[in-house]
């Protein structure tokens, strides 16, 4: 081996050793005594001792309810979710006789009310005109820097769209509305094209780039652009549309929407705000949770011989809770929620459509396993954690299963969440800007110690 290459390898090993030293120093000097959080009554995660979120703002965008007040006491109740005051159950059931409703949901969240027929047709026409990307953008931005993680590709592309905007820094409501609608329309294309670019440039597969078609819903165009044969059933498109509706918004306190408020309160541009919210959603504790649930079910199917055997399923779930199998975190993913107790309305609705899709796909045995895990986990988790309140499945429990049945690759699970949540983020950003509140700046208590500076020669 040439001396120069040998020296380079030695340098790499030395750098690795030095980095390990720095990491140990880092870990030693950044740990805070956990007792101090109790001493100063710190609301970790912006939650109080009962787990309820600390009130930090007001919103009319959406409401999440899970309790009834009876003589001053909170009694757990079936969950409800409201978009601009409209119950999501009514929003979905109101689609009977019509095929798709995500576009109507976008209008409702953005403008605060349901549109009439003429307004809906006008809005869909505007959205389709925005549902395009220039060949230059696709070539120079999406294709030339493909990413294994599509969420990172979304962030990069959204930030790059700043340079294509003639008024990127204008944060007046009208301009932010224009930017928001543009991003809502373009995000599906960016996600699907980024996925195809990843498959082509990193896995050497055939490159497929297809334009959306006018007159189709956003859900239909996602399937059209994603699938090589362009084909999908009406039920498949309808179920994807329902999933988008259910993920569109969930109160101002969820991590990514709160990020939207925090970043928007600084007065920054729309593209920076959306990129920050995408970064928040990318985390496995937020938007990435359905992928964890799907991975968990793959593990269960590999290790449980008889999917219909209640006792065998129960024993394996207990092993998961005991941190003996799967990822050893002790978590049954898709179970439990910070607000919902009796039921998550999104899960209730999506489960119904998951059943329809499983029947069409011949996957009822697998659907039955999901039901069995859900019911068994509801019994085991409260006992294991010594909890008194009930535990329900959340929307992540069935969403990964639904996406898998739709043939959507796992790389697009969280990007689909971002596509769906973009209208909610937009509504929260506009709400923050229109009400012109103060910059959001919560307090952090300093618990370190002050020391005298020592010159380098004397250390």
Order of alpha helices (4+ residues) and beta strands (2+ residues): alpha-alpha-beta-beta-beta-alpha-alpha-alpha-alpha-alpha-alpha-alpha-alpha-alpha-alpha-alpha-alpha-alpha-alpha-alpha
